[in-house]
Amino acid sequence: MKNDPTLARYSVRKASGEFAPFDETKLRRSLRRSGANDHLMNLVLQEIRGQVYDNMPTKALYKLAYKLLKRLDRPVADRYSLKQAMQELGPSGFPFERFFAEILKSQGYSVKTGLLLNGKCITHEMDVVAESETDLIFVECKYHPLPGSVSDVKVPLYLHARFLDLAASPSIQRDLGGRNLQFRIATNTRFSDDAMTYGRCAKLHLIAWDYPMGKGLRELIDETGLHPVTCISSLARHEKTALLEKGVVLCRHLSEHPKMLGKIGVSSEREKAILKEVEGLCSGK
């Protein structure tokens, strides 16, 4: 099914309030990334073409596509909901920190969270510390529960000062042992233009949902195959929160420890359906 040229006359309203032309190619790409085959993708697009309207909020467009996918193929719907699922890694920022730590762990790093480190001047709590034979990486995570939220330039400005204090610490220099020292700031939403400009200038590695281009959080999740439990559409919001509070952040963790579902009050009948959904999500099918 080819793109419908009549849809080009429509605009959509982003979470930030900005307007942009309706881009069916972008929607197709999102569906394909979620694992939709041609038949499923065309069913969804056909339905959306009949319901889209000018200045439609992107949130409404997402809800429509998600509702259709959930009815037709839950694992695909779960992967399609990834951006929303990342915003549900709350209410505190700790689950997002643990999630990002798992991504680094899957890349071969030895990872610790919530460490107190002595800088040259003061002590700092670091969200994530990742190590390998060649690298020592300090990561600060900025979690936002609302779509459209932006980490502005004050974030890298402030964290750069903390990182410089750590880099000047004699104890850090001893631990470094000739390895590369790298500073990263990760967010589940996005950075402002000034924040990204400052990050590049100060040699900070900023990671947002779609930044850097082709190497953002979305691509990291695609590459590692790690998905948060908040993706699972069969779970209610309070059940997702209960799992996060028990330290179950990844779908993979749930498949490895299925008894956690019973511990949060899920019935045996629902447990089977949820684990089947998790299996499809983790396997990419």
N, C-alpha and C positions, 0 to 999 in steps of 0.2 A: 504494500500500500504506500503510495507516494504522499509527500506532504501536501496538505490542502492549501493552495495559494490564497484562498479567501480568508484564512485565519490571520494572514499578515496584517489585516486592517485592525485587528484587536490589540489592545494594550492590557497588560497585567500590572497590578499594584504590588510592589514588594513590601516586605515587613518593615523596611526603613521608611516607607511612604513614597518612594520614588516609583515612577512609571517606566515600563519598558515594553517593547513590542512582544507580542506572543510569539514564542519560538518553539515550533513543533519539533524541530530537530533536537533541541535541548531536552525536550520531554522524552523523545525517542531514546536519546543517549542515556537518560536517567533510568528508563525502563530496562534497556539492554544491560546496563551496569548491574541492575538488580537481579538479572538472570532470566528475564522474560524472553521466551522464544517468539518467533515471528507471529504465530497464531495468537498468543496471549497479548502481545503488544498491539496488534491490529484491533483486537476486540476492545481493548481499553481506549485506544485512540478514536475509534469509531464512536464510542459512547461519549467521550469528552467533546468531540466535534459538535455533537448535538446539544451540548449544555454550556459551552463556553460563551461568555458575554464580555462586552467591552469594559475595561477597568476592573476585571475580575481579580480579587486578591489572590496572590500566589498561595496563600494558606488554604483558600477554598478550592483552588485547583488541585493542590496536593491531597486534600481530604477526599475529593471526588475520585482521583486515581487510586488512592489507598483503599477506599471502600470497595472499589471494583476488584482490585487485586486480592484483597482479603477474602472476597467471596470466591475467587477463581483459583488462587494459589497462595496459601498463607506464607510459605518460606520466601517467595518473591516479594510479597507485601512487607514482610519483616525487613528484608534488605532495603526495600524502597523507603522505609520509614527511618533509615539510619540517622539522618540529620536531626529529625525530631527526637529520636531515641537518645542522641548525645545530649540534648537539652533536658532530658529527664534523669540524667545522672546526678541527681541532687537528693535532698535540698542543699546539703553542704557540698563543698568542692572535693571532699575526700575520694568519692568513687571515681571522679574524673582523673585524679592523680593516680589512683591504683590502675585505672584503665590504661593511661599513657605509660605507666611503668611496665605493664604487660606487653605493650607494643615493643618497647625497647628490649625487654627480656626475650621476645620472640626473634629479635634481630641478633641475639647472641651476647648481649650485655649481662653482666651481673648487676642486679638492681636492688636498691634500698629506698625506702620512702620515709619522709618526716625526720630527717637527721638534723641534729644541731652541729653546726660547723663553726670553728673559730676563725673569724677574719682577722685582719691586722688590727682593726680598731674595736670591733664588737662581735658578738655571737649572732649567727643567722640560722634560722630554720629553713632547710631546703626541702622542697616538695619531693623531688626525685633525684637520686644520684646514681648514675650508670657508669660502669667501668668495663674496660677490656684491656688487653695487653698494650694497646696503642692509644687509648682514649680515656679521659676522665670527663664526664659530662654532668653539669649541673642544670637542672630543669625546674623552672617555676611554672605552675599551671594556673590559668585564669579561667574559671568556670562561670558561664552565664546561663541562667535558666530560661531566659526570654529570647525568642527569635528577633533578629535585627540588632541585638546588643553588640557594641563595639568596644574593644580595648583601645583607648586613645593613646596619644604619645606619652602621657604621664606614666604609663605602665613601663615601657622600656627605659624611660629616663630614670625612674626610681630603681628599677631592678639592675640597670647598668652600674649604678653606684654600689649596690650590694655585691655584684659580681666582681667589681674592681677591688673591693675590700677583701674578698675571698682570694682573689688572684695574688694579692700582696702578702697573704698570710704565710709565714715561714712553715707552719705545719702543713698547709696545703701544698706548698712547693716541695716539701720532703715527700709527701704522699704521691705527688705527680710523677716523680722518678723518670723524667724525660718524656712522659707521654704528652699527647696533645690535650690541652684544656679547652673545653668548649662550653658555651653558655647558650641555653635554649629557653624560649618562652613559648608555651603552648596554650592555645585557647580553643574552645569548642565552637566559637562563632567566627569573628573576623577582627582584624586590626584596621585602624584608620590609616589613611594614606601617609600622614606624618609619622605614625608609629612605624610603618614599614620602611619609610625613607630613613628614619633614625636607626632602625635595626640594621639596615644594610651598611650604613656609614660606620656604626659602632661595632660592626662584625658580630652582631648577635644573631642567632638562628631563630627566627620567628616562624611558628607553625600554627596556621589557622585552618579552618574547614577547607578552604580552597587556595591556600597560600603556603609555600611558594607554588606557582603554577605547575601542576603535574606531580608535585611532591607534598601536597597538603595532607591534612588529617584523613580526608576521604580516601586518598590514594594509599596512605599507610594502612588503613583498615582493609582495603581491597587486597593489598599485597600480603598482609599477614593472615588474612582470613579470620580475624578476631572481631566478634560482634558483642556488644553489651547485652545483658539480659533484658534491658529496657526495649529491645527490638521485638520481643516475643509478644505477639498480638493476643495470644490466648490468656495472658496474665493480666489481671486488673492492676490499676496503678498502685494500690496499697500493697499488693503482693510483690510487685517489682521493688518498691521501697523496702519491704521486709527483707528481701533477698540481699539488697545492697547493704542494709544494716548488718547483715550476717557475713558480709565480706564476699558475697557471690556477685562478681561484677561481669564475668564473661559467660556467654552461652555454653562455652566449652566446660567451664567449671560446673555448670548445672548438669551437663551430661555425665561428668565424672563423679558427681555427688548427687544423684537423683533423690536421695532421701531428704534433701533440703526442702523439697516441695511439700512433703508431709509435715515438716517442722513448722511451716508457715500456714498450715491449715488447708492445703490443697487435697481434695478427695482423690481416691485411687483411680476413679474413672477419668477425671480431668488430668491426672498425672500422666496417664498413658498418652493422651492426645497432645499434651504439652511437650513431652519428651520426643514424640514423633515429629512435632514441628521443629524442635531444637535440632534433631538429627538432620532434617532437610536443610535447615539454615546453615549448620556447620559444614555440611557436605557440599553446599553450593547448588543443591538440586531443588 
